[in-house]
């Protein structure tokens, strides 16, 4: 959840932050709840370990999603999709 807020809103949330279940859907913030989150401070103190953990979480999240265009290996796109992209 904290990573979702950072990616979608650019807000760092402190470890251990909690919220009501009504704001969540499948362990993610609902869009309406995400909009309501605001930063209370313009600056935050983070440790090198905090930054390393954030980067590791980002890498793990990115690794879950493969880009549809990958010219080094087989793609999930069909010939028609390539035609639509390139004309």
RODO-2510 file (C-alpha; in nm, 4 decimals, decimal comma):
residues 87
     n   res          X          Y          Z
     1     x     0,0000     0,0000     0,0000
     2     x     0,2745     0,2454     0,0903
     3     x     0,4502     0,1750    -0,2379
     4     x     0,1244     0,2369    -0,4263
     5     x     0,0920     0,5793    -0,2620
     6     x     0,4529     0,6632    -0,3461
     7     x     0,4179     0,5555    -0,7114
     8     x     0,0799     0,7130    -0,7768
     9     x     0,0941     1,0223    -0,5552
    10     x     0,4641     1,0794    -0,4791
    11     x     0,3989     1,0663    -0,1054
    12     x     0,6217     0,8699     0,1326
    13     x     0,4264     0,7028     0,4110
    14     x     0,5959     0,6131     0,7374
    15     x     0,6378     0,2466     0,8282
    16     x     0,3510     0,1023     1,0310
    17     x     0,0871     0,3389     0,8955
    18     x    -0,2639     0,1906     0,9168
    19     x    -0,5990     0,2460     0,7486
    20     x    -0,9551     0,1143     0,7598
    21     x    -1,0482    -0,1852     0,5443
    22     x    -1,3156     0,0225     0,3704
    23     x    -1,0365     0,2190     0,1968
    24     x    -0,8867    -0,0974     0,0484
    25     x    -0,9722    -0,3310    -0,2336
    26     x    -0,7592    -0,6447    -0,2737
    27     x    -0,4818    -0,4994    -0,0547
    28     x    -0,4632    -0,1777    -0,2570
    29     x    -0,6122     0,1639    -0,1925
    30     x    -0,9356     0,2341    -0,3750
    31     x    -0,9005     0,5183    -0,6271
    32     x    -1,1345     0,7376    -0,4227
    33     x    -0,9300     0,6772    -0,1074
    34     x    -0,5998     0,7362    -0,2861
    35     x    -0,7151     1,0809    -0,3956
    36     x    -0,7885     1,1758    -0,0344
    37     x    -0,4330     1,1036     0,0882
    38     x    -0,2374     1,4212     0,1454
    39     x     0,1155     1,4821     0,2684
    40     x     0,1369     1,6335     0,6154
    41     x     0,5026     1,7360     0,5775
    42     x     0,6962     1,8669     0,2785
    43     x     1,0167     1,6983     0,3940
    44     x     1,0961     1,3578     0,5368
    45     x     1,3973     1,2067     0,7058
    46     x     1,4830     0,8723     0,5507
    47     x     1,7740     0,6444     0,6195
    48     x     1,9887     0,4814     0,3525
    49     x     1,8154     0,1569     0,4497
    50     x     1,4742     0,3153     0,3850
    51     x     1,5865     0,4220     0,0383
    52     x     1,7302     0,0767    -0,0337
    53     x     1,4042    -0,0894     0,0748
    54     x     1,1982     0,1469    -0,1391
    55     x     1,4149     0,0787    -0,4427
    56     x     1,3938    -0,2966    -0,3823
    57     x     1,0130    -0,2781    -0,3611
    58     x     1,0019    -0,0728    -0,6809
    59     x     1,2236    -0,3243    -0,8628
    60     x     1,0065    -0,6142    -0,7461
    61     x     0,6910    -0,4356    -0,8599
    62     x     0,8357    -0,3485    -1,1992
    63     x     0,9563    -0,7062    -1,2477
    64     x     0,5969    -0,8295    -1,2172
    65     x     0,4976    -0,6455    -1,5328
    66     x     0,6616    -0,7224    -1,8618
    67     x     0,6471    -0,4624    -2,1337
    68     x     0,4474    -0,5850    -2,4358
    69     x     0,7224    -0,4716    -2,6726
    70     x     1,0376    -0,6710    -2,6269
    71     x     1,2404    -0,7208    -2,9411
    72     x     1,4865    -0,9571    -2,7703
    73     x     1,2333    -1,2319    -2,7028
    74     x     0,8862    -1,3395    -2,8096
    75     x     0,6210    -1,0755    -2,7633
    76     x     0,2637    -1,0975    -2,6449
    77     x     0,1555    -0,8848    -2,9405
    78     x     0,0053    -1,0317    -3,2545
    79     x     0,1052    -0,9338    -3,6086
    80     x    -0,2041    -0,7114    -3,6300
    81     x    -0,0910    -0,5235    -3,3184
    82     x     0,2513    -0,4556    -3,4736
    83     x     0,0821    -0,3371    -3,7919
    84     x    -0,1381    -0,0989    -3,5929
    85     x     0,1679     0,0394    -3,4130
    86     x     0,3899     0,0814    -3,7172
    87     x     0,1421     0,1251    -4,0042
***
